[in-house]
Amino acid sequence: MGGISKNCSFATNAVTRDCSLVEAVSRRDVLKAFAIATAGALGSSATSTALGAPSVGAASLRPAKLRCEYMTNPLGLDAKSPRLFWELVPSGAEIYALRQHAYQIIVASSRVAAMAGQGDLWDSGKVISDETIQIAYAGKPLTSRDQCFWRVRVWDQNDAASDYSDVAFWTMGLLKRDDWQGDWIGYDANEQVGFRSAADAPLVGFGAGKWIRLPNALWSRSHRIAPGVEGVRPGTVLFRKKFATLPGKSLKRAVIVASPDDAAMFFVNGQQVGEASRWEPAALLDITRAVTDGDNVVAMSIAQQDGYSPSAIGRVLLIYADGHEQEVPFDRTWRVTEQHDSGWMAKGLSDGHWAMAQAEKKPLWGTGCVAAEVYPPARHLRRKFSASKPVQRATLSITALGLFEPSLNGQRIGRDYLCPGWTDFHKRVHYVTYDVTSQIKPGDNALGVILGDGWFSGNIAWFGRRKYGGPPRLLAQLDIHYADGTMDTIATDEHWRAGTGPVYMQDIYAGCGRDSRKEISGWDTAAFDDSSWHNVNMGIGKSRRPVNPLIEALPNEPARITQEVAAKKLTQPKPGQWTFDLGQNIVGWVRLKVRGKPGQKIVVRHGEMQNPDGTLYAANVRSAMSTDVYYLKGGEETIEPMFTFHGFQHVEVRGLNYQPELGDVTGLVVHSDIHRTGDFSCSSPMVNKLYENIVWGQKGNHIWIPTDCPQRDERLGWTGDTQFFIPTGVMNFDIAAFFSNWLMTMCEDSQSQNGSFANVAPAVMGKNGVTAWGDAALICPYHIYKTFGDTRIIEQHFDAMMRYFKYPESLTHNDIMTATGFGDWLNLGGSASWQVIGTTYYAMLSEMVAEMATAIGREAEAEQLYAKSHALKAAFAKKLLRPDGTILNSSQTGFALAFTTGCIPGGMKKKAADQFVADIQRRNWHLATGFIGTPRLLPALGLANRDDAAYKLLLQLAYPSWLFQVKTGHSTTMWERWDGWTPNKGFESIGMNSFNHYAFGSVGQYLYQNIGGITTDGAGYKQINIRPTPGKGLFWAKCSYDSVRGAIESSWKRTGRRLMLEVVVPPNTTATVYVPTALDKAVTVTLGAKHAKLLPSRESFGAAMQRVRFSVPSGRYTFESEV
């Protein structure tokens, strides 16, 4: 897993999750222990003779990788019984049959006590148990701000004790609302200013204006017309409108407010009055001096480099001295042409031969326009305080309705971004805890926070700003514990001071504007004079709905910069436009090295692809401007945006007066700090590239919440995309804590009265959900339970899951459910009927929740749900499955659903499988499925005993297929559509054409679980199945998964007719290994034979193959067979 960033690789003075204080055993180290199998391969942990531990090496294994609530040394938990985890690694040369017989946990209130073996908070004593995960703290009740230092030792299969682990820790957060001593604060005075004056801000709006363009034109032909005339660029359409001022009135002011697609030049009476572009907020052009009494003409030329018909929305606004206002909206009375007449912008031109404009309420991309929003600056808040005594520790607890970046005495606190993330702010908001002990100075100090709009106040999708409330607010509390046992608290109150700085606009979707000339040196230091700054606003501001959220500890790692990507290519497709290609579609932003004059404007745009002429393709981001604008201070500087992120591979830089260098642009990869757990490679470079694309797609769509796409004006928590991908997602990364966070929003904050769950969570589009989308509220907890053995997540949401069932039952008649919603979204004709989708989903969900009910002892509900599932399956077999094996009004998706949900009776599987494959063969071995069918397509073929067909689909190079996207050379993440770009058509509709949309990346499940063969038997990988399926077209495959209990490996290689399978099983687990072989051929165990137990009965698969079963304990094994 090259290039995977470790959590410890970014050192900061303020540690949020401090890896340096505990023993760091990497995932590679765990694998290496099995591979090398030599004494001390991982070293030994510190001896703790004070605890009466036996001598070093007495036990054959030892605990490592201690975690609490899935995290390493978390700060500020509010779980009152945190769960503890560890993994087991060999302590010597022996790697086989290692088991934990017992454990002992001690939890102390100080590191010294823990090192001395004094578990004054909890000493579990010797517990006879082989459990290493999900062990709930059971000591003294924990209170706010408690520090908990813990160690564990284990006894092995011979009852020999290990040394104690190194000390790990967690701290408790502020558990009660009364613990927060301050109030919400903000700074509203500059709320409507941004880069404009306060007087201009109210003018920004389109009024009655509509989008105007050539009539009946979606695609522009004008890109083939040479300019040849003044003020006209290539690919340009011209617009004119005559208007007259009101007679007898004195004009005070006149402005044009407009947003074009793409770039426009504006003229009044032949005089150029300004320019505007789609990638910046709406232009506000003062045209007062250009307007004359009586007749006037306003004209604009609009160039569109993406190939669509140039268009614009806006108005001309005239304000008279008596207060009267006159509006000239962009509407169908405007004239428009592609013919570039000389003098086209002048008063005297006769434009009667020009066409009348076509006017629409929405732009071509279909989701509205938020360019007319006024984007405010980032607020700077500061508080000076004194630390008068020696400091023992200092902790900052901080949250915002908006986004925050804190600093202390001039140093940034932590390495987190876009905090505190996105929740339903009417229900809850998270706070983050930082240890800032090392940043406190004796005497005077200053705490500073930059406050941004974020999801609370800024744009969300195409809904505009202020979806939740008013201007952003900060809540923070710095607790300083002194060596003498006393404590001071610095909280957000009326003593804070407020101002603004260089960031004059900031928005997640629009981007960031920064004027480096306005930087405030030392603003967050004690020496800074803030006497000219302002008082803060107290309390949560006014909003359409009252906002009073629960304040809860962040239960997972924040978003961080995890990787840097250097630019690979630099081109200049047009004068003044420099395009950098990173070679990888990423999510984050750009670090730009630049030089220039004071006030020089630099525009940085982001896109996933390039147009045929090499210019930036950005049409598919719709109304998201995705642009960062910088005004330089002069000289050289290195700049990054703030409070925004972009999805991109290509970066366009405008405004430079020199040729840049390739190293001037660096892509910073940002996502929630989830850690890589899976790896896959095989003999096909194309499949390997597909796998890389899948992993990158997950990174880009796991930024605080699981999203559908990270680049356009959407970026929502689409629940369908999430549940389609989660079987792959749980293998790629450790997402347990990440989903613990999001599932609280999904299950508890996004359920409607009819029982259904929202289609997006947070539920900004309403809470009524549809089949296969809102069902994520049941499917995702199930996969977290199965993968991590997590029953607490079931207990948290079980009542909500049970309430859900009144929704599908309301759509069910005689045990046949009719689905609602989107169906097999973006399928290519291979879908399923509404009854097939509904009935299979209802049966599957009933069975999933029944299994979860059993896991938490809810037997009555389990029995009820199992019975319902059986009834639905029986009805499916009777009413929807035909005698010849076809499925009523359904194609590939119908078969995929039926096989993977167990709806096809055993006696009908062969017929159904034949029909399934026949459908694929009729399409010349191409898939035709959409969002619902694709995740299940290849696993279903495996269950149908037709992995041969699955391999053909996987390795298909022609459109439509997974590898078609790879073959184009344009794919570095998964695409939203099978035909997002094709050589024949070019780009698909800009209305919906994401190139980082991970739903179709769900094929990763087949790579891990079928080709690699790694699955859990039960929950939490205590028992493991390794059942690889070699197939035609691949000669070898390597698969590894770092489970919650340790690293698992499955690798196979075919040489002629010989197959070699290598397996690694982690300590304290057992595995059933299914070795492929030809009919009645023997299997030889060449490594680990002593511990491999042959099991009776072979399993048939394929046309003439069998699997021979072995039961094995921990260790490394090699099997050889003839295939």
NUSETOR-146216 format. One record per residue (C-alpha): x, y, z. Coordinates in steps of 0.001 Angstrom, whole numbers, plus 500000, padded with zeros to 6 digits. Layout:
BEGIN
XYZ...
% end
This chain:
BEGIN
500000500000500000502613502474498882502000506105499567499578505527502420500023508303504933500369507352508564498589509233511295501914510053512959503603511579509936502539515174510589504155516503513735502567519529515380503050521303518648499423520698519524498623517019519335495074515912518669495646512194518387499162511798519706500837508785518121504209509622519624503200508651523147502383505011522476504091502132520787503491502467517058503193499078515379502347499562511723500155497326509629503185496407507559505013495391510731502207493012511606502399491402508186506171491286508417505995489342511656504325486469509845506492486713506779509819486670508555508850484474511484512057485166513353512592485957516999511981489579517873510754490466514399508691493264515934510843493877518964509604493604522520507471495962524518508685497590527688509044495277530680506856496134533640508424494373536591506405496522538978503360494642537800504890491266538482505089490405534811507105487346533822510410487678532086510612488972528533509442486450525954507579484218528393504440484461526258504315483721522548502312486832521763501819490363523005499282493166522645499927496016520208498078498820518417495972499824521415492916501855520447489984503408522197486717503954520331488586502887517159491122505725517576494679506009518838494855508125521990491651510096521423491055513350523266487718514583524547485434511538524385481876511657525664481311507881525592481012507086529288482078503477528761484648503745525986485474500551524115489029499275524060490800497340521314494161495752520736495760493423518258498051490510518994501461490018517415504056487288517900506645488030520561509103485508519167509690483074516323506514481048516807503637482205514632501362479170514578498269478555516678498743481666518791495742482348520961494837484647523795493602482748526838493063485749529121493720489459529467494137492100532143493437495804531619494487498544533980493260502131533656494879504831535770494327508513536314497971509335535597500749508001533447502905507458536520500218505330538138499782503306534957503509502672534694503502501586538338500670499162537733498127501068539803494783500808538049493059503324540271490247503810537746489902500178536689491776496953537122489943494196535305491991491483536950492742488388534916489737487852532652489489484438531022488568485525527517490012485512524031488316488828523178490470491706521960487852494093520564484828496070521746485732495684525444483807498358527324485460500236530145483933499002533415485737500988536090484902503995538210482423506478536687484249508945534457483695512678534637484461515681532474488148516284531670489300512961533183492585511571531889492676507811531468495964505977530915495692502299530125497740499183529512496894495600528784498665492280529089497538488910527820498009485234528569498648482971525602497409479482524769499846478041527312498637480461530005501950482316529848501658486044530495503005488724528197504608491940529262502248494847529651501841497030526616503166500544526509500790503130527938497951504361525768495438506961526852492202508755526260490662511830527853487072512684528583485439515735527108482872518110528535480080515688529364477404518163530479476144521359528883476846523130532157480533522335531703480599524882528888481112528195530628480925530480527622478400531373524965478278531411521196480041534433519725480539535850516251481156539007514283478321540230512083479291543812511253480940542805507966478415540104507168477371541604503811480593543181502714483032540669501336485095542296498626482365544873497954481372547944499885478513547688502358476432549940500100476904547629497105475952544402498816472147544952498730472332545538494962473670542078494240470780540078492889469308539127489538465835540481490154463495539366487367466430538338485205466545534919483556469148532882481722469244534051478123470892532303475190470505531518471511467043530099470810466870526313470664470619525978471136472210523736473695475519523331471931477220526386470534478437526407466957480270529652467542483506527979468554484086527522464810483758531231464057486877533348463928486649536586465902487687539201463383485861542020465169486630544227468110485580542893471518484772539420470279486583536276471439486521532831469816483429530817470694481359533935471260477680534888471089476602538531471105473677540043473039472074543521472888469246545300474645467955548818474042466501550751476962465601554321477810465992556168481072462866557498482741462065560982481479462318563862483889464343561962486450467912562473487560470025559315487458471950558705490678473522555353489897473372552562487316474810549052487609474899545774485744474588542680487941475338539564485908476723536054485889477704534663482487478585531205481255481574531342480733483255534720480261481682538011479215482608541555478242480009544280478809479433547470476861477136550456477268476661552695474232479762551168472650481955551774475703483411548741477506482346548869481145483715545633482568484097541880482458482648538920484328483079535156484460481182532141485655483903531170488083483597534247490284480638535735492185478206537795490163479726540920488670478537544286489936479586546804487279479052550518487799477861551973484485476606555342485748478957557423483602478240555394480469474454555809480632472985558865478905469574560482479263467116558921476862468008555981474642470824553586475527472026550129474518473683547533476716475609544786474949477646541802475955479828539237474248479952535852475927482534533182475153481959529570476223484995527345475943483202524163477077481195524028473859477771524887475269475683527797474136476934530975475822474385532371478243473963534804481126471611535824483899471327539300485325469813542744485113470574546401484556469485548448487577469031552214487406468587554134490654467256557708490475467813560579492856464221560402494110464736556737495126462862555278492172464429552132490682464211550901487095465133547340486176466119546047482757466176542288483258467881539745481056464823538253479312463426537219475945463353540832474712467132540809474306468580540325470860471173537613470208473355536496467297476367534450466337477124536800463417479849539160464460478844542473462874481190545414463062480040547967465602477748545395467184477886547083470598477148550626469386473909552580469732473326553066466076473422549421464966470210548032463531469690544689465255466281543789463853467767540798462023469138539381465282467127536624466946465125537105470126466817535436473075465498532287474641464933532833478360464939530104480976464643530084484749467532527636485087470898527424483361471859524580481056473242522558483926469805522549485529470438523206489218470108526938489522472732529570490163474146530844493418476517533368491874474421536267493160475082535328496755477141537776498768480081535894500199481357537413503444484923537467504690486378535125507246486108536541510760489099536845513066488303536443516776490877536783519545491188536725523316494167537778525396494749536025528726497432535396531302498909532162532658500279533230536006501415529874537421503250526769536204500960524891533794500425521159534157498171520776531109495937522892528936493042521680526825491038523524524200487484522353523487486129524092520420483241523978517981481459526247515558478256526741513699480416527233510663484108526326510401487028527176512649490814527284512523492358527987515933495784529301516851497611530087520062500418532576520401500905532692516647500968528942516098498210526948514429496540524427516724496360520932515313496374519820511707492647519519511098490607521204508376486977522141507792486176521516511457483799520612512987482370519025509849478770518654508772475861517443510886472205518399511068472891521598512996469327521738514242470048518497516085473740518328516997477160519834516435480530518305517306483357519803519261487030518927518917489516518701521774493177519714521537496052519384523987497741522806523827499964522465526877503158523035524921501846526263523381500990528050526643503627530582527710504233532031531169502520535400531396500488536890528572499020534672525836496522535082523013494024532617521605492857533281518062490211531658515887489403532287512228485710531633511658484193530679508306480739529986506910481061526274506199477965524137505833476065526064508493476031529493506844477448528938503373476101527375500224474764523837500302474285522339496867472000524523494739469908525719497694471947528833498329473259530051501638471795529874505135470183526455504900470465526077508684470795529479510242472360532902510298475982534010510396478573531623511825479215531281515536482062530047517721481973528217521040485312527528522687486761526830526097490400526718527121490916524914530427494321525576531997495258523178534783498043524461537009500592522415538909499067523535542206495752521866541362493818525003540394492272525695536989491505528749534886488962528725532091489065531054529109485686530817527382483990532584524495482356535629526044482020539375525661485742539924526285486730538612522866487615541040520072486742540727516400487964541869513011488618540672509471491766539801507592492983538837504135490252536268503337487562538471501821485285535624500731485043531925501513482594529223500609482861525451500322481441525410496794482427528822495452486018528883496683488167531386498491489194534965497832492320536267499550493985539676499463497472539210500850497885542966501211495469542767504116497380540199506151497512541079509851500886540217511285500745538820514805496990539158515174496905535981517309499748536963519647499626538670523018501598541703521785499020542631519145497079545839519728493396545040519169492053548382520389490759549178516886488985545829516668485321545386517523483147543789520129481803540371519293478153539514518791476804537297521538474469534332521119473275532443518063472051534824515384468558534968513975467496532281511507464376530866509890464348528003512380465645528146515950469089526612516276469967525005519594471922521841518847473298519257521219477031519768521668478728516393521344482307515183521127483563514393517653483579510571517545486070510157514705489211511661513256488788515043511504489663515865507894493377516362507332495934516780504588497057513195504085499166513440500946500762515840498499500591515355494739503086517076492459501984518416489091502985516119486220502419518330483192502191522040482345500602523479479198499390526832477903496293526113475795495517529811475357497386533028476094497213533800479781495887530355480727498362527930482318497047524442482975498719522063485430497876518352485293498338516523488588497912513149486923495384512194489607491854513326490395492031514453494014489951516307496573491466519173498501493153522280497190496317523710495693499393525164497306500512527840494847503940529429494656503653532748492881505296536119492446503921539393491238503166543036491903501086544336494796497416543954493932498052541641490990495066539295490563495641535539490231492731533223489435493015529494490183490324527272488671489831523543489137488503520839486840488502517089486467489158516928482732490347518986479795488478520117476736489767518870473367491738522099472932493509521593476269491529524193478189489975523371481523486739521347481412484667522781484252481148522708482845480234519673484942480646521485488270477425523332487418476930526361489683479881525578491951482485528149491014485361526072492428487708529005492032490247530620494319491177534257493667494277535870495103495434539501495190499164539498495747501085541563498282504096541822495995507172539670495646507121535915496175504514534134498258503041530694498778499268530664499101496519528208500003492771528796500208490760528560503399487365527032504253486810525406500873487716522289498948487652521243495317487511518025493299490032518219490456492931516866488469493624519921486349494424523390487663494139526513485545496095529570486676495378532988485164496915536373485812500602535462485728502987537711483771505649535021483470505901531357482551505393529290485714507309526166486644505813522728487166506663522848490865504637525993491441501476523930491921501118521144494501497869519298495092496999518777498754494860515685499313492256516203502039489828513690503496488670512411506841491685510741508385490632507156507783493418504601507631494094502191504819493343498554505658492991496767502324495243496087499382494743494240496105496886493596493044496881491072490248498481490179486932496310492680485026497670496250485067494228497439483970492504495844486963495196497236489224494485500703487868490768500118488390491500499224492012493568502389492492490699504421491057488322502809493545490561503729496485491041507303495296487295507638494817486682506676498418489253509163499686487638511957497732484133511132498897484886510601502587485395514176503691483495514444506991480517512570505525480207510013502719479274512019499629478227511245496084480781513536494459483236516185495649483368518720492826480012520056491595477234521959493333476040518843495146478541517069497438475674515651499469475486512622501717473601510522499196472586507445501106472243505151498117475793505751496904476986505104500437475279501759500932476122500548497419479803501097498156480127500143501810481025496446501274484067497708499376484608500705501650484988498642504830487784496681503172489678499666501758489781501726504939489004501539508646485767503519508529484204502318511787484510505637513643483738507621510492480462505744510086479680505875513799479567509622513296477558509714510077475089507028511141474005509180514071472968511808511536471492509197509223469563507049511694468608509490514432468296512821512612467004511862509160463947509639509652460487510641508474457164509965510102456434507137507669459540505290508844461682505886505788465062507542506011466238510500503948467855510125500549470660512413501686472048512797505185472250515425506574468681515666505307468798518938503379466343517577500791463687516402503250463395513179505197461129511081502989463382508477501434463036505833498744463943502204498240467676501404498196468646504941499221467253505570502699467728501847503334471360502740504049470220503338507643469912499558507999472535498327505547475449500438506786475111499493510499474928495864509378478267496104507567479889497923510482478647495150512770479853492364510464483240493945509847484116495232513306481955493100515602480277496313516740477016495673518593476847499123520177476012500646516819473078498224516611471900499148520091472134502865519300469938502666516224467844499529516689464630501367517535464984503569514453465631500505512318462538498790513628460427501915512991461595501766509397459653498607508571456288500350508537457491502057505355458116498987503134455108497258504652452936500164503470454104499404499919453581495642500167450600493584499020450575489811499480454282489891500308455243491651497072456641495112497656456590497783494958459690499937495264459722503721495036462264506271493940465140506266491513465226502606490555468411501220489028469841504664488486471874505190485297471381501632484082471861500813480413468735498775479900469545495965482306467340497015485215464627495288487217460940495888487820459761497934490794458318494764492357461591492862492027463612495728493529461151496272496358460609492622497308464286491647497245465277494690499273462546494128501835463588490477502227467258491389502553466671494184505070464437491976507189467143489333507332469905491833508084468036493417510986467012489978512250470674489018512438471509492254514231468583491722516614469971488311517502473385489856518164471936492154520870469510489627522352466309490929520767465028487450519926461348488365519522462120490945516853464563488575515207461964485844514938459422488271513514461841489592510904463133486176509855459540485101509305458883488177507171461990487552505100460974483939504456457492485055503391458867487640500971461280485145499438458505482634499000456310485229497313459158486223495029459714482612493977456013482114493325455059485394491642458187486984490181460417484043489255459202482262486133459504478478485588462165478973482911464394480888485332463688484368484019462497487112486351459378489139485620460131492322483646463758492258484751467221491846483363470728491788484866469816493830487933466898491540488684469144488481488680471830490281490694469309491199493374467636487792493444470862485824493848472485488084496444469350488333498600468660484610498584465355484902496740466002482081494273465178478594495628467908475976495363466080473990492739465836476988490441469388478290490721470725476491487645467912477744485400468158481275486773471930481227486380471632480159482761469161482958482043471353485436483900474389484610481804472338484452478623471276488054479189474909489093479519475920487075476458473175488678474360474855492002475137478167490633473881479479490170477432478716493680478572477048494879481723473873496952481562473297497693485256473017500928487201473528501949490810471412499167492332472512496323490112476208496999489630477352496392493244475675492962493164476401491937489595479685490047489983478957488690493499475666487350492110477475485549489297479734484025491935476692482784493864475267481481490594478457479426490172479365481459487100482556483231488069483672482584484504481075485110483374482040487471486180485645487441484981484532488212481421482601491241482631485418492406484881488042492142482146485849493565479357487660496473477692484952497781475371482193500173476422480292499723478669482607498254481270484784499101484230487983498782482226486679500939479384487085503928481677490618502807482509491442502195478855490492505760477893493470507004479873491283509722481404490173507827484508491944508118487845488793507817489948485443506146489309482945507900487038479304508646487722478208507366484331479444504515482191479614507020479314480875510132481078483279510469478177483579508372475048485762508848471975482685509114469760480521511464471829482991513259474009481508514451477293478038513518478471475494516093479692476900518695482041473772518300484124475155515120485671478653514056484725480939513581487698484317511943487209484713511138490897481614509235491912482380506016493698479153503991493368480417501899490442483616501321492434481572498812494411483186496182492176486017496269494708483963493871496831484429491173494194488182491799494060488546491345497809485963488689498540485877486579495385489207486887493633491095487326496914488522485287498787488680487073502173485421487232504140484352487048507768482528483986509064480205485602511587481085489082512805484436490750513378486791488276511661487188485988514673486540483215512220487730483863508692486882482370505331489524482367502615487865481170499422489733482565496387488398482096492887491036482082490148489665482705486676490594482990483051492503486164482317494405486466485602497558484521486445498017485752489983496340487890492614497425489254495986494941490430498564495409491616502134493082493050504724494095494462508083491044493414510055490039494624513496491897491543514823494960491705512628496301491282509129494919488646506757496568487680503465495447485604500513497666485318497453497494482856494592499514482175491454498926479880488523501858478376486633500607476120483903498168473802485669499764474290489076498174476664491590499963477943494667497913479623497409499596481499500251497586482468503306498290484469506462495962484138509451496443486581512361496878485462515988493806484561518002491728483737514922490992480650512871490300480334509178488633477918506835490712477843503660489059476666500454491798475556498047490778475416494361491689472229492534490607470159489572488071467402490136489336464749492564492868466165492565494851466285495778496057469385497612499513469571499156500290471753502155503915472807501733504106475326504605502264474977507897501127471397507215501369470461510877498587472910511736496337472540508673493428470191509332491706468695506291487929468982506520485522466474504998483572467056501785484665469087498814482833472084497400482169472082493662482411475260491624482730476183488006482472473608485242484994471087486569486534472482489723486394471777493426487533473433496609489265471362499285488654472733502773491182473128505576490770474528509063493842476467510203494807478523513256497083481580513079500183481344510947501441481351507377500442478569504995501188477498501447498899475164499514499568473680496082497101472034493746496402471120490133493762473176488337
% end
